[in-house]
Structures are given as structure tokens and as C-alpha cells.
Amino acid sequence: ALAAHRRGLARRITVWARRPEVRIALEQQPWCSRVAGSAEEAVGDASLVVLAAPVDRIVDLAGLIAPHLPAGAVVTDVGSTKGDLCRACHASLAPRSHFVGAHPMAGSEKTGWENGSADLFQGRVCFVTPLEGTDAAAAETVVRFWNDLGAEVTSLPPDRHDEIVAHISHLPQALATTLCTFLAQRDPGWRNLSGGGLRDTTRIGASDPTMWVEIFRHNREEVLRALRAFQTE
């Protein structure tokens, strides 16, 4: 929303957040045209909807908003897994509206809207994952949206996405978290003797564990394949 506001990509930006205290805080932000009281209310006159929620909530949200979307509306997301998610969301929305999955490879170990940045997507890869039966114009809309936010878009099938990110994103997270857990059992004073290598290797170990449990669960088979291959190496 910050990036779209700064780049003038939307006539109106309506946001909704699950927690009431977040909605109250967002009402004070100049990049929000309106803060809706519910997800259904938020999408009532939307042409493009971005579901920025944990992967275990995106499918439910898509089903929740489906009857309230204008005809022809395009829905995308930012979820870290795509295969089953894209198929379920497509089934919920079609044929009245369109779902096109997306996954920007951007962010940090920090969470919450207050850690957002209008430059978050600049120069970063964003996967766009249309299904075989996805409306071509809807897919083009989503590709253009992420391009206009500064991202470098790569389009590929959702299952191929899941294989790739299991290796380049989910595996590194598992390794960093495990390393942090292992070192936490050693003398805590050792951290004062370490160099930049340990900090760089463990930084993402501070990421939200609840979110990552769900990501691993949703991409279980590909993550296990990547772990087995890594262990063999």
C-alpha cells in the first residue's frame, strides 16, 4: 500500500487488518484512503485486491471475500507457497473474478505494518504464478502491478515456484533457525566473541516462528526433498 501510494498506482487504497488496534493506527496513515471494518467491506468496489496474510489464512480469506467482489476483479496475494493455495483460491473466485498468485521475495525478519517501506520491492524478484486456466488479462494486470512497484517479475507455474523457494528460501530459514537453537544451548558469552559471519548466517533465525511453521507445513514435500538433498551433500 505504501509503495502503490508513493508511485500513484491507485486512485483509492482501502485497507483492512484483522486486529482492531492496527485498524485504528492505520486510520492515521496518509497512504490509506479508507480503513474498512471487515474484509468483505474492504473489497466491495475494488478492481485489484492483495491478500497480505499468513499462508494458512489466504485461502479462507479468498472464500470470505468472493461473494463481495465486483465482477471481473483481480485478486493476488503475497504468500510464500503457491501450488495448493493458487488452486484453492482460483476455485473460490472463478468465474466471476480472477485469482493470480504472487510472491515477492522481499522483507526481513521484522513483522508488522510499522516495518513497511515504500521501497521494499525495488529491484527484488517477485514470482507471479498463474494456473493453466488463468485469465490472461488478469495475469497481465498482476505482472504490471508488481513491475510498477519496482519488482523484477518472473512468471512460472505455482508448483515450480514451490520447488524453487523450498531450496532458496525455506531451506535457508530452516538452517538458520536450527543453528540458532543449537547455539542457544551453548555458553551465551560466546556471542560476544563472534564476527559478522555468524550474524549474517543467523539473522533470519529471528523471523516469526508461527508464520514459518505454516509455510513449512504448506510446502512440506518440497522442503523435505530439499532437506534430504542438503543432508546428502
Buried (B, 14 or more C-beta within 10 A) or exposed (E): BBBBBEEEBBEEBBBBBEEEEBBEBBEEBEBBEEBBEEBBEBBBEBBBBBBBBBBBBBBBBBBBBBEBBEEEBBBBBBBBBBBBBBBBBBEBBBEEBBBBBBBBBBBEBEEEBEEBEBEBBEEBBBBBBBBEEBBEEBBBBBBEBBBBBBBEBBBBBBBEBBBBBBBEBBBBBBBBBEBBEEBEEEEEEEEEEEEEEBEEBBEBBEBBEEBBEBBBEBBEEBBEBBBEEEEEE
